[in-house]
């Protein structure tokens, strides 16, 4: 059996045990988006799954392209000057997670890579699954 230590990101640590997500009802999803000029954002930078207890769980990519999963409050948006804005707010219908608001997480599965730790997280809901992973350092959310 592989030790938990080998699944840790060398830069960000192991984060929370994703097994603790099982049984939580997702009551809200908050996301941060990079907005530049008039172009529409292509995907969220970060997402926070908020459960019925009000606990926010951050899912985002790390600086070494790991997938970070940890309890963390959503941050405020901010202005990056000529590079655009980062906005933070409740998720609309922009991602596959939107259709699972109000559902319980039935199961989780994660994937690890030896150099960076967790690289993917799959969340199973009564009405489908969502895969969270990184692609070239960007967070990707895919309905399965």
Backbone as a chain_set.jsonl record, in Angstrom:
{"seq": "XXXXXXXXXXXXXXXXXXXXXXXXXXXXXXXXXXXXXXXXXXXXXXXXXXXXXXXXXXXXXXXXXXXXXXXXXXXXXXXXXXXXXXXXXXXXXXXXXXXXXXXXXXXXXXXXXXXXXXXXXXXXXXXXXXXXXXXXXXXXXXXX", "coords": {"N": [[0.843, -1.179, 0.0], [0.522, 2.219, -0.821], [2.091, 4.946, 0.809], [0.546, 7.724, 2.532], [2.124, 9.988, 2.568], [3.537, 9.938, 0.129], [1.648, 10.862, -1.601], [1.438, 13.536, -1.223], [1.691, 16.959, -2.189], [4.799, 18.384, -2.874], [5.172, 21.151, -2.52], [2.753, 22.232, -1.483], [1.709, 20.509, 0.389], [-0.483, 17.877, 1.69], [-3.088, 18.767, 1.827], [-6.622, 18.634, 2.534], [-8.242, 15.579, 3.574], [-9.834, 14.061, 1.003], [-11.798, 12.198, 1.265], [-13.367, 13.05, 3.325], [-15.243, 14.626, 2.152], [-17.304, 13.057, 1.28], [-20.706, 12.478, 1.617], [-21.345, 15.089, 2.216], [-23.609, 17.752, 1.569], [-23.75, 19.816, -1.174], [-24.38, 23.084, -1.041], [-23.882, 25.506, -2.164], [-21.863, 26.925, -4.734], [-18.996, 28.745, -5.115], [-17.042, 30.821, -7.19], [-13.947, 31.964, -8.659], [-12.997, 34.175, -11.224], [-11.017, 35.111, -14.047], [-11.135, 38.116, -15.594], [-10.681, 39.806, -18.521], [-10.433, 42.637, -20.38], [-12.945, 42.78, -22.877], [-13.431, 40.128, -23.242], [-14.916, 36.924, -22.635], [-14.582, 34.947, -19.66], [-12.763, 31.835, -19.682], [-12.908, 29.733, -17.933], [-13.244, 28.82, -14.454], [-10.884, 30.114, -12.048], [-10.622, 29.253, -9.455], [-12.65, 27.18, -7.348], [-15.092, 27.014, -4.775], [-16.605, 24.702, -2.822], [-19.422, 24.808, -0.984], [-20.803, 23.538, 1.92], [-23.75, 22.258, 3.729], [-23.226, 23.02, 6.32], [-21.925, 25.333, 6.04], [-19.25, 25.219, 5.481], [-16.53, 26.018, 3.496], [-14.879, 24.496, 0.814], [-12.005, 24.69, -0.921], [-11.084, 24.199, -4.279], [-8.488, 24.092, -6.431], [-5.745, 24.829, -8.698], [-2.297, 24.316, -7.958], [0.839, 26.127, -7.755], [2.703, 24.431, -8.823], [1.241, 22.893, -10.475], [-0.208, 20.986, -9.178], [-3.263, 19.638, -7.755], [-5.003, 21.414, -5.535], [-6.851, 20.857, -2.599], [-8.634, 22.062, -0.034], [-9.85, 23.3, 3.123], [-11.0, 26.517, 3.021], [-11.751, 29.95, 3.115], [-13.558, 31.811, 0.631], [-11.765, 34.242, -1.219], [-11.61, 37.831, -1.649], [-12.427, 39.565, -4.684], [-10.091, 41.116, -7.009], [-8.211, 43.793, -8.509], [-6.073, 43.721, -11.245], [-4.839, 45.675, -12.652], [-3.601, 46.482, -15.81], [-3.721, 43.843, -16.533], [-6.234, 42.884, -16.077], [-9.166, 41.822, -14.194], [-9.904, 39.937, -11.227], [-12.724, 38.318, -10.399], [-15.041, 37.332, -7.853], [-17.603, 35.205, -6.878], [-20.955, 33.794, -6.396], [-21.601, 30.809, -8.186], [-23.01, 30.603, -11.383], [-24.575, 29.086, -14.077], [-22.245, 28.279, -15.243], [-20.407, 26.131, -15.042], [-19.866, 22.521, -14.878], [-20.387, 21.848, -12.212], [-22.559, 23.32, -11.366], [-25.045, 22.08, -11.861], [-25.218, 20.28, -9.824], [-25.687, 21.474, -7.409], [-27.158, 21.363, -4.286], [-27.14, 18.647, -4.12], [-25.863, 15.629, -2.571], [-22.484, 14.583, -2.066], [-21.531, 11.522, -3.169], [-19.371, 9.82, -3.552], [-15.787, 9.925, -3.849], [-12.876, 10.156, -5.882], [-9.438, 10.184, -6.345], [-6.496, 11.143, -8.211], [-2.975, 10.728, -8.356], [0.332, 12.003, -8.848], [3.745, 11.278, -8.81], [5.63, 13.476, -8.617], [4.147, 15.807, -8.116], [2.004, 15.287, -6.461], [-1.5, 15.251, -5.728], [-3.399, 15.238, -8.676], [-5.864, 15.105, -9.841], [-9.389, 15.063, -9.144], [-12.313, 13.329, -8.704], [-15.696, 13.772, -8.353], [-18.587, 12.179, -7.275], [-22.021, 12.384, -7.738], [-25.593, 12.018, -7.063], [-26.744, 12.477, -9.533], [-24.78, 12.334, -11.513], [-21.26, 12.81, -12.427], [-18.357, 14.818, -11.692], [-15.268, 15.846, -12.882], [-12.366, 17.233, -11.598], [-9.493, 18.804, -12.526], [-6.171, 19.77, -13.547], [-4.925, 21.646, -16.312], [-2.212, 22.525, -17.988], [-1.684, 24.189, -15.846], [-4.11, 25.443, -15.407], [-7.36, 25.309, -13.907], [-9.609, 22.727, -14.595], [-12.942, 21.706, -15.114], [-14.972, 19.025, -15.638], [-17.855, 17.458, -16.883], [-18.875, 14.146, -16.38]], "CA": [[0.0, 0.0, 0.0], [1.286, 3.448, -0.924], [1.91, 5.793, 1.987], [-0.102, 9.021, 2.298], [3.186, 10.97, 2.338], [3.915, 9.963, -1.282], [0.59, 11.539, -2.336], [1.471, 14.952, -0.9], [2.394, 17.897, -3.056], [5.982, 18.857, -2.16], [5.065, 22.579, -2.216], [1.517, 22.622, -0.808], [1.283, 19.494, 1.349], [-1.542, 16.951, 1.28], [-4.415, 19.36, 1.871], [-7.57, 17.868, 3.343], [-8.612, 14.249, 3.093], [-11.02, 14.232, 0.161], [-12.832, 11.275, 1.726], [-14.268, 13.785, 4.223], [-16.288, 15.258, 1.339], [-18.395, 12.104, 1.072], [-21.865, 12.715, 2.474], [-21.664, 16.518, 2.332], [-24.521, 18.324, 0.575], [-23.233, 21.059, -1.733], [-25.476, 24.049, -1.048], [-23.478, 26.653, -2.969], [-20.526, 26.894, -5.317], [-18.45, 30.079, -5.363], [-15.916, 30.696, -8.113], [-13.215, 33.165, -9.062], [-12.825, 34.224, -12.681], [-10.151, 36.168, -14.57], [-11.847, 38.886, -16.617], [-9.725, 40.681, -19.193], [-11.064, 43.354, -21.49], [-14.327, 42.391, -23.145], [-13.548, 38.689, -23.515], [-15.535, 36.102, -21.588], [-13.636, 34.016, -19.03], [-12.851, 30.48, -20.219], [-13.154, 28.767, -16.862], [-12.903, 29.41, -13.157], [-9.537, 29.94, -11.491], [-10.815, 28.522, -8.209], [-14.035, 26.963, -6.94], [-15.303, 26.659, -3.382], [-17.828, 23.938, -2.589], [-19.899, 25.166, 0.351], [-21.761, 22.517, 2.361], [-24.874, 22.72, 4.551], [-22.687, 23.589, 7.559], [-21.256, 26.584, 5.687], [-17.816, 24.987, 5.326], [-16.088, 26.154, 2.111], [-13.731, 23.685, 0.42], [-11.367, 25.236, -2.11], [-10.475, 23.311, -5.272], [-7.742, 24.95, -7.342], [-4.436, 24.299, -9.06], [-1.159, 24.909, -7.265], [1.86, 26.723, -8.609], [3.432, 23.351, -9.493], [0.203, 22.204, -11.245], [-0.94, 20.009, -8.376], [-4.647, 20.036, -7.497], [-5.147, 21.681, -4.108], [-8.185, 20.712, -2.017], [-8.449, 22.446, 1.361], [-10.857, 24.189, 3.693], [-10.509, 27.884, 2.874], [-12.79, 30.92, 2.786], [-13.342, 32.527, -0.632], [-11.12, 35.55, -1.091], [-12.271, 38.919, -2.372], [-11.895, 39.84, -6.009], [-9.06, 42.151, -7.004], [-7.868, 44.44, -9.777], [-4.677, 43.481, -11.622], [-4.441, 46.735, -13.56], [-3.689, 46.178, -17.243], [-3.919, 42.401, -16.724], [-7.63, 42.536, -15.883], [-9.747, 41.692, -12.858], [-10.34, 38.634, -10.732], [-14.003, 38.484, -9.718], [-15.4, 36.183, -7.025], [-19.015, 35.226, -6.538], [-21.69, 32.534, -6.565], [-21.555, 30.211, -9.514], [-24.256, 30.48, -12.139], [-24.61, 27.831, -14.834], [-21.029, 28.284, -16.054], [-19.583, 24.936, -14.952], [-20.601, 21.281, -14.602], [-20.771, 21.747, -10.8], [-23.811, 24.045, -11.134], [-26.22, 21.194, -11.856], [-25.187, 19.415, -8.633], [-25.975, 22.232, -6.193], [-28.258, 20.74, -3.553], [-26.926, 17.198, -4.06], [-24.799, 15.109, -1.707], [-21.355, 13.896, -2.701], [-21.666, 10.106, -2.832], [-18.054, 9.175, -3.571], [-14.691, 10.703, -4.426], [-11.72, 9.398, -6.349], [-8.375, 11.111, -6.712], [-5.318, 10.627, -8.904], [-1.74, 11.345, -7.881], [1.539, 11.926, -9.66], [4.828, 11.289, -7.818], [6.341, 14.748, -8.441], [3.306, 16.935, -7.706], [0.907, 14.894, -5.569], [-2.836, 15.118, -6.328], [-3.555, 15.922, -9.963], [-7.266, 15.067, -10.26], [-10.392, 14.689, -8.166], [-13.607, 13.042, -9.311], [-16.794, 13.828, -7.39], [-19.788, 11.482, -7.741], [-23.283, 12.882, -7.206], [-26.692, 11.15, -7.491], [-27.137, 12.77, -10.913], [-23.628, 12.407, -12.41], [-19.926, 12.984, -11.86], [-17.568, 15.95, -12.165], [-13.821, 15.676, -12.721], [-11.605, 18.464, -11.392], [-8.07, 18.567, -12.748], [-5.459, 20.902, -14.107], [-4.381, 21.519, -17.66], [-1.246, 23.614, -18.169], [-1.797, 25.079, -14.703], [-5.475, 25.975, -15.275], [-8.355, 24.398, -13.361], [-10.627, 22.234, -15.548], [-14.074, 20.997, -14.555], [-15.569, 18.279, -16.747], [-18.949, 16.55, -16.563], [-18.637, 12.773, -16.851]], "C": [[0.885, 1.237, 0.0], [1.039, 4.326, 0.295], [1.257, 7.114, 1.595], [0.936, 10.085, 1.968], [3.542, 11.059, 0.861], [2.866, 10.66, -2.132], [0.579, 13.043, -2.095], [2.182, 15.749, -1.987], [3.607, 18.409, -2.282], [5.894, 20.332, -1.755], [3.88, 22.934, -1.324], [1.032, 21.621, 0.236], [0.117, 18.672, 0.822], [-2.903, 17.62, 1.18], [-5.331, 18.501, 2.726], [-7.772, 16.477, 2.757], [-9.888, 14.394, 2.282], [-12.13, 13.262, 0.547], [-13.81, 11.976, 2.67], [-15.354, 14.539, 3.467], [-17.509, 14.351, 1.163], [-19.494, 12.349, 2.107], [-22.237, 14.184, 2.622], [-22.626, 16.927, 1.215], [-23.934, 19.659, 0.124], [-24.403, 22.036, -1.848], [-25.163, 25.283, -1.889], [-22.111, 26.373, -3.561], [-20.151, 28.336, -5.629], [-17.245, 29.89, -6.27], [-15.214, 32.033, -8.287], [-12.924, 33.046, -10.551], [-11.861, 35.342, -13.042], [-10.9, 36.833, -15.722], [-10.86, 39.873, -17.214], [-10.408, 41.331, -20.384], [-12.516, 42.941, -21.655], [-14.508, 40.904, -23.357], [-14.146, 37.948, -22.323], [-14.489, 35.184, -20.962], [-13.844, 32.601, -19.567], [-13.136, 29.429, -19.156], [-12.785, 29.386, -15.537], [-11.444, 29.163, -12.792], [-9.589, 29.04, -10.275], [-12.308, 28.249, -8.055], [-14.038, 26.583, -5.465], [-16.636, 25.928, -3.303], [-18.247, 24.234, -1.157], [-20.973, 24.16, 0.741], [-22.834, 23.111, 3.265], [-24.437, 23.29, 5.899], [-22.014, 24.935, 7.299], [-19.762, 26.449, 5.509], [-17.428, 25.089, 3.849], [-14.831, 25.311, 1.848], [-13.218, 24.196, -0.923], [-10.812, 24.112, -2.98], [-9.807, 24.228, -6.296], [-6.435, 24.276, -7.731], [-3.363, 25.037, -8.272], [-0.148, 25.437, -8.261], [2.7, 25.668, -9.325], [2.475, 22.428, -10.246], [-0.427, 21.044, -10.481], [-2.394, 20.479, -8.282], [-4.789, 20.183, -5.989], [-6.608, 21.539, -3.706], [-8.025, 20.965, -0.529], [-9.609, 23.313, 1.834], [-10.275, 25.596, 3.672], [-11.674, 28.792, 2.488], [-12.514, 31.532, 1.411], [-12.697, 33.887, -0.379], [-11.937, 36.589, -1.847], [-11.666, 39.024, -3.77], [-10.847, 40.943, -5.93], [-8.756, 42.608, -8.422], [-6.392, 44.198, -10.05], [-4.206, 44.515, -12.644], [-4.639, 46.342, -15.014], [-3.926, 44.699, -17.53], [-5.348, 41.957, -16.443], [-8.038, 42.479, -14.428], [-9.927, 40.231, -12.507], [-11.614, 38.917, -9.945], [-14.322, 37.202, -8.965], [-16.877, 36.296, -6.685], [-19.665, 33.88, -6.739], [-21.674, 32.089, -8.019], [-22.936, 30.226, -10.137], [-24.269, 29.12, -12.809], [-23.331, 27.607, -15.627], [-20.211, 27.0, -16.015], [-20.432, 23.704, -14.679], [-21.02, 21.131, -13.135], [-22.139, 22.374, -10.536], [-25.006, 23.105, -11.05], [-26.28, 20.276, -10.628], [-25.397, 20.168, -7.322], [-27.236, 21.65, -5.568], [-28.107, 19.232, -3.418], [-25.818, 16.856, -3.072], [-23.702, 14.477, -2.557], [-21.401, 12.451, -2.227], [-20.32, 9.396, -2.74], [-17.043, 10.147, -4.162], [-13.596, 9.742, -4.871], [-10.671, 10.421, -6.746], [-7.248, 10.381, -7.425], [-4.109, 11.417, -8.435], [-0.624, 11.127, -8.89], [2.71, 12.086, -8.699], [5.485, 12.654, -7.577], [5.476, 15.873, -7.896], [2.161, 16.555, -6.777], [-0.405, 14.773, -6.331], [-2.906, 15.901, -7.635], [-5.007, 15.921, -10.454], [-8.146, 14.604, -9.111], [-11.7, 14.477, -8.915], [-14.652, 12.974, -8.207], [-18.005, 13.139, -7.997], [-20.999, 12.0, -6.989], [-24.394, 11.929, -7.653], [-27.011, 11.296, -8.984], [-25.942, 12.898, -11.863], [-22.33, 12.61, -11.655], [-19.272, 14.217, -12.46], [-16.102, 15.656, -11.87], [-13.196, 17.055, -12.619], [-10.14, 18.11, -11.623], [-7.441, 19.832, -13.315], [-4.989, 20.601, -15.512], [-3.503, 22.739, -17.88], [-1.385, 24.659, -17.056], [-3.177, 25.681, -14.486], [-6.402, 24.895, -14.727], [-9.348, 24.022, -14.47], [-11.682, 21.481, -14.782], [-14.818, 20.339, -15.711], [-16.682, 17.391, -16.236], [-18.63, 15.182, -17.149], [-19.94, 12.033, -16.959]], "O": [[1.876, 1.302, 0.728], [-0.095, 4.437, 0.763], [1.398, 7.569, 0.46], [0.665, 10.988, 1.177], [3.826, 12.153, 0.373], [3.148, 11.02, -3.275], [-0.216, 13.756, -2.708], [3.134, 15.282, -2.612], [3.459, 18.831, -1.135], [6.483, 20.724, -0.748], [3.982, 23.839, -0.496], [0.029, 21.873, 0.904], [-0.231, 18.761, -0.355], [-3.794, 17.095, 0.512], [-4.858, 17.724, 3.555], [-7.499, 16.241, 1.58], [-10.917, 14.807, 2.816], [-13.288, 13.48, 0.192], [-14.956, 11.547, 2.803], [-16.294, 15.041, 4.083], [-18.617, 14.832, 0.924], [-19.236, 12.415, 3.309], [-23.326, 14.498, 3.102], [-22.478, 16.507, 0.067], [-23.654, 20.529, 0.948], [-25.307, 21.836, -2.658], [-26.069, 26.019, -2.28], [-21.298, 25.668, -2.963], [-20.883, 29.052, -6.311], [-16.51, 28.912, -6.137], [-15.806, 33.094, -8.088], [-12.644, 31.963, -11.064], [-11.878, 36.403, -12.418], [-11.252, 36.181, -16.705], [-10.27, 40.682, -16.497], [-10.899, 40.649, -21.283], [-13.233, 42.772, -20.668], [-15.621, 40.452, -23.625], [-13.912, 38.299, -21.166], [-13.602, 34.694, -21.66], [-14.971, 32.212, -19.873], [-13.571, 28.326, -19.488], [-12.073, 30.39, -15.504], [-10.85, 28.153, -13.17], [-8.728, 28.182, -10.078], [-13.136, 28.999, -8.572], [-13.122, 25.925, -4.971], [-17.674, 26.475, -3.675], [-17.505, 23.941, -0.219], [-21.934, 23.947, 0.002], [-22.835, 24.312, 3.538], [-25.218, 23.982, 6.552], [-21.58, 25.603, 8.238], [-19.063, 27.456, 5.397], [-17.94, 24.328, 3.029], [-13.846, 25.409, 2.578], [-13.921, 24.136, -1.932], [-10.157, 23.193, -2.487], [-10.47, 25.037, -6.946], [-6.065, 23.257, -7.149], [-3.5, 26.22, -7.96], [-0.27, 25.217, -9.466], [3.344, 25.972, -10.329], [2.846, 21.314, -10.614], [-1.109, 20.21, -11.076], [-2.713, 21.597, -8.688], [-4.708, 19.2, -5.252], [-7.499, 22.041, -4.392], [-7.366, 20.193, 0.168], [-10.267, 23.977, 1.033], [-9.205, 25.847, 4.225], [-12.486, 28.438, 1.634], [-11.354, 31.75, 1.059], [-13.054, 34.589, 0.568], [-12.85, 36.247, -2.598], [-10.527, 38.615, -3.997], [-10.726, 41.622, -4.911], [-9.013, 41.899, -9.395], [-5.551, 44.441, -9.184], [-3.279, 44.255, -13.412], [-5.726, 45.917, -15.403], [-4.291, 44.337, -18.649], [-5.652, 40.77, -16.558], [-7.36, 43.009, -13.548], [-10.085, 39.386, -13.388], [-11.599, 39.654, -8.959], [-13.925, 36.114, -9.383], [-17.347, 37.351, -6.257], [-19.025, 32.932, -7.193], [-21.726, 32.9, -8.943], [-23.923, 29.895, -9.479], [-24.0, 28.107, -12.163], [-23.325, 26.83, -16.582], [-19.377, 26.798, -16.898], [-21.594, 23.826, -14.291], [-21.93, 20.354, -12.844], [-22.811, 21.997, -9.577], [-25.899, 23.327, -10.232], [-27.273, 19.581, -10.417], [-25.298, 19.579, -6.245], [-28.251, 21.469, -6.24], [-28.863, 18.6, -2.68], [-24.951, 17.679, -2.776], [-23.961, 13.913, -3.62], [-21.321, 12.182, -1.029], [-20.152, 8.475, -1.94], [-17.405, 11.075, -4.886], [-13.422, 8.663, -4.305], [-10.982, 11.411, -7.409], [-7.066, 9.173, -7.27], [-4.199, 12.612, -8.152], [-0.649, 10.181, -9.678], [2.666, 12.967, -7.84], [5.859, 12.959, -6.444], [5.995, 16.801, -7.277], [1.413, 17.431, -6.345], [-0.431, 14.255, -7.447], [-2.524, 17.069, -7.697], [-5.345, 16.656, -11.382], [-7.714, 13.861, -8.229], [-12.14, 15.345, -9.669], [-14.511, 12.215, -7.249], [-18.413, 13.47, -9.11], [-21.006, 12.052, -5.759], [-24.164, 11.107, -8.539], [-27.489, 10.355, -9.618], [-26.073, 13.514, -12.921], [-22.291, 12.587, -10.425], [-19.581, 14.618, -13.582], [-15.742, 15.268, -10.758], [-13.458, 17.934, -13.44], [-9.61, 17.207, -10.976], [-8.12, 20.836, -13.53], [-4.693, 19.457, -15.858], [-4.001, 23.863, -17.949], [-1.224, 25.857, -17.291], [-3.399, 26.361, -13.484], [-6.25, 23.714, -15.042], [-9.856, 24.885, -15.185], [-11.361, 20.696, -13.89], [-15.242, 21.013, -16.65], [-16.495, 16.652, -15.269], [-18.167, 15.079, -18.285], [-19.956, 10.862, -17.339]]}, "num_chains": 1, "name": "protein.A"}
